[in-house]
Amino acid sequence: MEHLSDQSAIPNLNANWVNAKGAWVIHIVLIVALKIFYSIIPGIQRDTSWFLTNLTYMFGSYLMFHWVRGIPFEFNAGAYDNLNMWEQMDNGEQFTPTKKYLLSVPICLFLVSTHYTHYDLTYFTLNVMALLGVIIPKLPWSHRLRNNVKLRLASSYQTSGQFADLTIICGSEKFRCHKIVLCSQSEFFNAACTGGFNYHPTTFLSNLIDLYALGDKYAISALCRHAAARFQKTISEISDCGINLQRIPQIYGSVPENDTTLKDLLIAEIILRYCSYTRHRPDQGILLEAMDQYAEFRKDMTLGLLKNGKGSGTPEREESHIFGTRFSPLGQESPVFEPRFPPLGGFPSRP
Protein backbone atom coordinates (compact mmCIF):
# COMPACT_ATOMS: atom_id res chain seq x y z
CA MET A 1 0.00 0.00 0.00
CA GLU A 2 2.86 2.36 0.81
CA HIS A 3 4.40 1.79 -2.64
CA LEU A 4 1.06 2.36 -4.34
CA SER A 5 0.64 5.72 -2.61
CA ASP A 6 4.19 6.70 -3.59
CA GLN A 7 3.54 5.70 -7.21
CA SER A 8 0.41 7.85 -7.41
CA ALA A 9 2.01 10.87 -5.74
CA ILE A 10 3.95 12.13 -8.80
CA PRO A 11 3.53 11.26 -12.52
CA ASN A 12 6.02 8.67 -13.69
CA LEU A 13 8.22 10.49 -16.21
CA ASN A 14 10.00 7.26 -17.05
CA ALA A 15 6.95 5.56 -18.59
CA ASN A 16 4.40 8.23 -19.51
CA TRP A 17 6.23 9.25 -22.69
CA VAL A 18 5.36 5.96 -24.42
CA ASN A 19 1.74 7.14 -24.75
CA ALA A 20 2.72 9.91 -27.14
CA LYS A 21 2.00 9.29 -30.84
CA GLY A 22 5.59 10.14 -31.69
CA ALA A 23 6.70 7.28 -29.50
CA TRP A 24 4.48 4.96 -31.55
CA VAL A 25 6.05 6.07 -34.82
CA ILE A 26 9.60 5.59 -33.56
CA HIS A 27 9.11 1.81 -33.57
CA ILE A 28 8.35 1.82 -37.30
CA VAL A 29 11.30 4.14 -37.90
CA LEU A 30 13.64 1.82 -35.99
CA ILE A 31 12.46 -1.24 -37.91
CA VAL A 32 12.97 0.52 -41.27
CA ALA A 33 16.41 1.78 -40.15
CA LEU A 34 17.44 -1.73 -39.08
CA LYS A 35 16.27 -3.21 -42.40
CA ILE A 36 18.24 -0.62 -44.38
CA PHE A 37 21.31 -1.15 -42.21
CA TYR A 38 21.37 -4.93 -42.68
CA SER A 39 20.51 -4.64 -46.40
CA ILE A 40 23.55 -2.48 -47.19
CA ILE A 41 25.97 -4.88 -45.53
CA PRO A 42 27.72 -6.87 -48.30
CA GLY A 43 26.99 -10.58 -48.37
CA ILE A 44 23.66 -10.44 -46.49
CA GLN A 45 20.68 -11.69 -48.49
CA ARG A 46 17.18 -10.29 -48.21
CA ASP A 47 15.85 -13.17 -46.11
CA THR A 48 18.77 -12.91 -43.70
CA SER A 49 18.35 -9.12 -43.39
CA TRP A 50 14.69 -9.54 -42.43
CA PHE A 51 15.62 -12.23 -39.93
CA LEU A 52 18.31 -10.02 -38.34
CA THR A 53 15.92 -7.04 -38.30
CA ASN A 54 13.30 -9.08 -36.48
CA LEU A 55 15.81 -10.55 -34.04
CA THR A 56 17.41 -7.18 -33.24
CA TYR A 57 14.08 -5.46 -32.66
CA MET A 58 12.84 -8.28 -30.43
CA PHE A 59 16.03 -8.21 -28.37
CA GLY A 60 15.93 -4.41 -28.00
CA SER A 61 12.24 -4.49 -27.09
CA TYR A 62 12.79 -7.09 -24.40
CA LEU A 63 15.78 -5.23 -23.01
CA MET A 64 13.92 -1.92 -22.86
CA PHE A 65 10.48 -3.00 -21.66
CA HIS A 66 11.13 -6.13 -19.61
CA TRP A 67 14.74 -6.39 -18.49
CA VAL A 68 15.70 -2.99 -17.05
CA ARG A 69 14.01 -2.22 -13.74
CA GLY A 70 13.57 1.00 -11.84
CA ILE A 71 13.84 4.58 -13.08
CA PRO A 72 16.78 6.95 -13.64
CA PHE A 73 15.14 9.72 -11.61
CA GLU A 74 15.16 10.25 -7.84
CA PHE A 75 11.51 10.63 -6.88
CA ASN A 76 8.55 8.60 -5.60
CA ALA A 77 10.72 7.21 -2.76
CA GLY A 78 11.89 4.26 -4.86
CA ALA A 79 8.34 3.05 -5.54
CA TYR A 80 9.30 1.80 -9.03
CA ASP A 81 12.65 0.21 -8.16
CA ASN A 82 11.37 -3.36 -8.67
CA LEU A 83 9.20 -2.69 -11.73
CA ASN A 84 10.25 -2.77 -15.38
CA MET A 85 8.92 -0.24 -17.86
CA TRP A 86 6.04 -2.44 -19.06
CA GLU A 87 4.85 -2.83 -15.46
CA GLN A 88 5.15 0.92 -14.91
CA MET A 89 3.21 1.90 -18.03
CA ASP A 90 -0.35 3.15 -17.48
CA ASN A 91 -0.03 2.38 -13.74
CA GLY A 92 -0.19 -1.34 -14.48
CA GLU A 93 -3.49 -1.21 -16.36
CA GLN A 94 -3.80 -3.92 -19.02
CA PHE A 95 -4.81 -3.63 -22.70
CA THR A 96 -4.55 0.13 -22.97
CA PRO A 97 -4.16 1.54 -26.53
CA THR A 98 -0.41 1.88 -26.09
CA LYS A 99 0.01 -1.66 -24.81
CA LYS A 100 -2.14 -3.05 -27.62
CA TYR A 101 0.02 -1.24 -30.15
CA LEU A 102 3.29 -2.43 -28.60
CA LEU A 103 1.87 -5.97 -28.53
CA SER A 104 0.91 -5.88 -32.21
CA VAL A 105 4.20 -4.48 -33.57
CA PRO A 106 6.36 -7.57 -32.84
CA ILE A 107 3.60 -9.87 -34.11
CA CYS A 108 3.37 -7.99 -37.42
CA LEU A 109 7.16 -7.91 -37.75
CA PHE A 110 7.28 -11.66 -37.09
CA LEU A 111 4.76 -12.32 -39.87
CA VAL A 112 6.67 -10.11 -42.34
CA SER A 113 9.99 -11.72 -41.41
CA THR A 114 8.52 -15.22 -41.73
CA HIS A 115 7.14 -14.38 -45.17
CA TYR A 116 10.41 -12.98 -46.56
CA THR A 117 12.46 -15.85 -45.12
CA HIS A 118 10.22 -18.19 -47.16
CA TYR A 119 9.13 -20.08 -44.04
CA ASP A 120 12.56 -21.60 -43.62
CA LEU A 121 12.46 -23.94 -40.62
CA THR A 122 15.60 -22.57 -38.97
CA TYR A 123 14.61 -18.92 -39.38
CA PHE A 124 11.02 -19.71 -38.40
CA THR A 125 12.06 -21.47 -35.19
CA LEU A 126 14.35 -18.63 -34.11
CA ASN A 127 11.71 -16.02 -34.99
CA VAL A 128 9.08 -17.85 -32.94
CA MET A 129 11.40 -18.06 -29.94
CA ALA A 130 12.18 -14.34 -30.20
CA LEU A 131 8.47 -13.51 -30.52
CA LEU A 132 7.52 -15.56 -27.46
CA GLY A 133 10.31 -13.86 -25.53
CA VAL A 134 8.65 -10.45 -25.94
CA ILE A 135 4.98 -11.51 -26.03
CA ILE A 136 4.78 -13.65 -22.88
CA PRO A 137 6.05 -10.90 -20.51
CA LYS A 138 3.39 -8.58 -21.96
CA LEU A 139 0.44 -10.84 -21.11
CA PRO A 140 -1.71 -9.94 -18.06
CA TRP A 141 -0.88 -13.08 -16.10
CA SER A 142 2.82 -12.17 -16.31
CA HIS A 143 2.24 -8.73 -14.78
CA ARG A 144 4.50 -8.41 -11.70
CA LEU A 145 4.75 -12.19 -11.62
CA ARG A 146 8.40 -11.99 -10.57
CA ASN A 147 7.61 -9.65 -7.65
CA ASN A 148 4.56 -11.64 -6.55
CA VAL A 149 6.59 -14.86 -6.37
CA LYS A 150 9.24 -13.12 -4.29
CA LEU A 151 6.64 -11.64 -1.96
CA ARG A 152 4.92 -14.97 -1.45
CA LEU A 153 8.21 -16.68 -0.67
CA ALA A 154 9.29 -13.91 1.69
CA SER A 155 5.90 -13.92 3.43
CA SER A 156 5.93 -17.69 3.91
CA TYR A 157 9.45 -17.62 5.34
CA GLN A 158 8.56 -14.72 7.63
CA THR A 159 5.47 -16.34 9.10
CA SER A 160 6.91 -19.84 9.39
CA GLY A 161 10.37 -18.83 10.55
CA GLN A 162 11.85 -21.39 8.19
CA PHE A 163 15.60 -20.96 7.59
CA ALA A 164 15.72 -18.15 10.17
CA ASP A 165 19.25 -17.83 11.52
CA LEU A 166 18.97 -14.80 13.83
CA THR A 167 16.75 -14.09 16.83
CA ILE A 168 16.10 -10.56 18.11
CA ILE A 169 14.87 -10.41 21.70
CA CYS A 170 12.84 -7.34 22.65
CA GLY A 171 11.63 -7.66 26.24
CA SER A 172 9.55 -10.82 26.41
CA GLU A 173 9.06 -10.95 22.63
CA LYS A 174 11.30 -12.83 20.22
CA PHE A 175 11.58 -12.14 16.51
CA ARG A 176 13.11 -14.80 14.25
CA CYS A 177 14.82 -13.12 11.30
CA HIS A 178 16.90 -14.00 8.29
CA LYS A 179 20.38 -12.60 8.63
CA ILE A 180 20.92 -12.03 4.92
CA VAL A 181 17.79 -9.84 4.70
CA LEU A 182 18.41 -7.95 7.93
CA CYS A 183 22.10 -7.24 7.28
CA SER A 184 21.47 -6.07 3.74
CA GLN A 185 19.04 -3.42 5.00
CA SER A 186 20.74 -2.31 8.24
CA GLU A 187 24.32 -1.18 8.75
CA PHE A 188 23.90 -1.69 12.49
CA PHE A 189 22.95 -5.37 12.24
CA ASN A 190 25.49 -5.90 9.46
CA ALA A 191 28.28 -4.70 11.75
CA ALA A 192 26.90 -6.69 14.68
CA CYS A 193 26.68 -9.93 12.68
CA THR A 194 29.99 -9.66 10.83
CA GLY A 195 32.19 -8.90 13.82
CA GLY A 196 32.65 -5.24 12.95
CA PHE A 197 30.44 -4.07 15.80
CA ASN A 198 32.28 -1.54 17.93
CA TYR A 199 30.46 -0.43 21.06
CA HIS A 200 30.79 3.29 21.61
CA PRO A 201 28.42 5.40 23.72
CA THR A 202 27.78 7.91 20.95
CA THR A 203 27.00 5.23 18.35
CA PHE A 204 24.95 3.19 20.82
CA LEU A 205 22.83 6.18 21.86
CA SER A 206 22.30 7.10 18.23
CA ASN A 207 21.14 3.56 17.44
CA LEU A 208 18.78 3.56 20.42
CA ILE A 209 17.19 6.79 19.22
CA ASP A 210 16.80 5.33 15.72
CA LEU A 211 15.23 2.17 17.17
CA TYR A 212 12.81 4.26 19.23
CA ALA A 213 11.84 6.32 16.16
CA LEU A 214 11.39 3.08 14.18
CA GLY A 215 9.14 1.62 16.89
CA ASP A 216 7.11 4.83 17.00
CA LYS A 217 6.70 4.86 13.20
CA TYR A 218 5.40 1.29 13.03
CA ALA A 219 3.58 1.37 16.40
CA ILE A 220 5.80 -1.28 18.02
CA SER A 221 5.30 -0.30 21.64
CA ALA A 222 7.60 -3.01 23.00
CA LEU A 223 10.48 -1.70 20.89
CA CYS A 224 9.84 1.86 22.10
CA ARG A 225 9.79 0.80 25.75
CA HIS A 226 12.94 -1.26 25.40
CA ALA A 227 14.81 1.49 23.56
CA ALA A 228 13.72 4.12 26.10
CA ALA A 229 14.80 1.94 29.04
CA ARG A 230 18.22 1.29 27.53
CA PHE A 231 18.55 4.96 26.63
CA GLN A 232 17.88 6.03 30.23
CA LYS A 233 20.33 3.47 31.58
CA THR A 234 23.05 4.43 29.08
CA ILE A 235 22.92 8.21 29.57
CA SER A 236 23.02 7.75 33.35
CA GLU A 237 26.18 5.64 33.05
CA ILE A 238 28.05 8.02 30.72
CA SER A 239 30.44 10.23 32.64
CA ASP A 240 31.07 12.63 29.74
CA CYS A 241 28.22 15.15 29.66
CA GLY A 242 29.15 16.18 26.13
CA ILE A 243 28.13 12.79 24.72
CA ASN A 244 24.59 13.24 26.06
CA LEU A 245 24.43 16.82 24.76
CA GLN A 246 25.42 15.67 21.28
CA ARG A 247 22.21 13.63 21.06
CA ILE A 248 20.01 16.76 21.35
CA PRO A 249 19.81 17.45 17.57
CA GLN A 250 19.00 13.82 16.79
CA ILE A 251 16.25 13.52 19.39
CA TYR A 252 14.60 16.83 18.55
CA GLY A 253 15.05 16.22 14.85
CA SER A 254 13.82 12.62 14.47
CA VAL A 255 11.38 11.99 17.33
CA PRO A 256 7.83 13.36 16.79
CA GLU A 257 7.09 16.59 18.64
CA ASN A 258 4.21 15.08 20.63
CA ASP A 259 6.41 12.21 21.88
CA THR A 260 8.28 13.40 24.97
CA THR A 261 9.62 10.11 26.38
CA LEU A 262 13.23 10.42 25.26
CA LYS A 263 13.14 14.19 25.54
CA ASP A 264 12.08 14.04 29.21
CA LEU A 265 14.80 11.50 29.99
CA LEU A 266 17.47 13.64 28.34
CA ILE A 267 16.28 16.87 29.98
CA ALA A 268 16.24 15.24 33.43
CA GLU A 269 19.78 13.92 32.98
CA ILE A 270 21.10 17.27 31.73
CA ILE A 271 19.53 19.13 34.65
CA LEU A 272 20.92 16.60 37.11
CA ARG A 273 24.43 16.80 35.66
CA TYR A 274 24.63 20.55 35.10
CA CYS A 275 23.08 21.54 38.39
CA SER A 276 25.77 19.55 40.17
CA TYR A 277 28.37 22.08 38.98
CA THR A 278 28.77 25.30 40.94
CA ARG A 279 31.35 26.99 38.70
CA HIS A 280 32.74 25.78 35.37
CA ARG A 281 30.40 23.58 33.35
CA PRO A 282 31.85 21.55 30.46
CA ASP A 283 30.43 21.73 26.95
CA GLN A 284 28.50 24.93 27.56
CA GLY A 285 28.82 25.79 23.89
CA ILE A 286 26.99 22.63 22.76
CA LEU A 287 24.15 23.25 25.20
CA LEU A 288 23.71 26.94 24.35
CA GLU A 289 23.89 26.23 20.61
CA ALA A 290 21.18 23.57 20.94
CA MET A 291 18.98 25.90 22.96
CA ASP A 292 19.42 28.59 20.36
CA GLN A 293 18.68 26.21 17.46
CA TYR A 294 15.79 24.21 18.95
CA ALA A 295 13.11 26.38 20.55
CA GLU A 296 11.35 23.26 21.80
CA PHE A 297 14.48 22.15 23.66
CA ARG A 298 14.88 25.60 25.18
CA LYS A 299 11.31 25.50 26.41
CA ASP A 300 11.70 21.97 27.79
CA MET A 301 14.86 22.97 29.65
CA THR A 302 13.17 25.98 31.19
CA LEU A 303 10.09 24.03 32.26
CA GLY A 304 12.27 21.18 33.50
CA LEU A 305 14.26 23.46 35.77
CA LEU A 306 11.11 25.04 37.14
CA LYS A 307 9.42 21.67 37.64
CA ASN A 308 12.39 20.28 39.55
CA GLY A 309 12.67 23.28 41.80
CA LYS A 310 16.00 24.38 40.35
CA GLY A 311 14.76 27.58 38.75
CA SER A 312 14.31 31.17 39.72
CA GLY A 313 10.54 31.31 39.67
CA THR A 314 9.45 32.43 36.19
CA PRO A 315 10.24 31.25 32.66
CA GLU A 316 11.60 34.70 31.75
CA ARG A 317 14.05 34.74 34.65
CA GLU A 318 14.94 31.10 34.05
CA GLU A 319 15.81 31.69 30.40
CA SER A 320 17.93 34.67 31.38
CA HIS A 321 20.01 32.48 33.68
CA ILE A 322 20.33 29.71 31.10
CA PHE A 323 21.67 32.09 28.49
CA GLY A 324 24.09 33.80 30.85
CA THR A 325 22.14 37.01 31.66
CA ARG A 326 20.55 38.20 34.85
CA PHE A 327 17.90 40.82 35.51
CA SER A 328 19.21 43.84 37.35
CA PRO A 329 17.11 45.66 40.00
CA LEU A 330 16.32 48.33 37.40
CA GLY A 331 14.79 45.75 35.06
CA GLN A 332 17.68 45.84 32.62
CA GLU A 333 19.71 42.81 31.69
CA SER A 334 23.39 42.64 32.53
CA PRO A 335 25.68 39.80 31.46
CA VAL A 336 26.49 37.10 33.97
CA PHE A 337 28.79 34.35 32.77
CA GLU A 338 28.66 32.08 35.83
CA PRO A 339 26.75 30.26 36.92
CA ARG A 340 24.92 29.25 33.76
CA PHE A 341 22.74 27.00 35.89
CA PRO A 342 21.91 27.41 39.57
CA PRO A 343 23.58 25.22 42.19
CA LEU A 344 21.57 22.56 43.92
CA GLY A 345 20.40 25.00 46.58
CA GLY A 346 18.76 27.33 44.06
CA PHE A 347 19.70 30.84 43.00
CA PRO A 348 21.39 33.15 45.52
CA SER A 349 19.21 35.87 46.98
CA ARG A 350 19.46 39.29 45.41
CA PRO A 351 20.23 42.48 47.36
Number of C-alpha atoms within 10 A of each C-alpha: 6 8 13 12 11 15 19 12 12 10 12 19 12 15 18 14 12 18 15 10 10 10 12 15 10 11 16 13 11 13 18 12 13 18 18 14 12 19 19 11 10 7 9 13 14 15 19 17 22 27 24 20 25 25 22 15 20 24 15 13 17 20 15 14 19 18 13 15 18 15 20 9 10 7 16 18 12 14 17 21 13 15 21 20 22 26 22 22 22 19 15 15 13 17 14 13 11 18 18 12 12 18 17 13 16 22 16 11 22 22 16 14 25 22 14 15 20 11 14 12 11 9 18 19 13 13 22 15 13 20 20 14 16 22 18 13 18 22 13 13 9 13 18 18 12 11 12 12 11 12 12 11 11 12 12 12 15 16 9 10 14 12 12 15 11 14 12 10 11 14 10 6 9 10 13 17 18 17 17 13 11 15 16 10 11 11 12 16 15 18 13 14 15 9 8 11 13 11 9 9 16 15 13 16 22 17 15 20 22 17 17 26 21 16 18 18 13 9 11 13 13 16 22 23 17 16 23 19 14 15 22 18 12 15 21 17 10 13 10 13 17 17 16 20 19 17 17 19 13 13 21 19 11 13 20 12 11 6 12 14 14 20 19 15 17 22 21 17 18 21 18 16 15 20 21 15 16 14 15 12 17 13 14 15 11 14 20 16 10 20 20 13 12 16 12 15 20 19 13 18 24 24 18 18 24 16 11 11 13 21 25 19 13 11 16 11 15 22 21 19 24 23 19 16 20 19 15 11 9 6 8 9 12 12 13 14 14 15 18 22 24 24 17 15 11 13 15 9 6 6 4
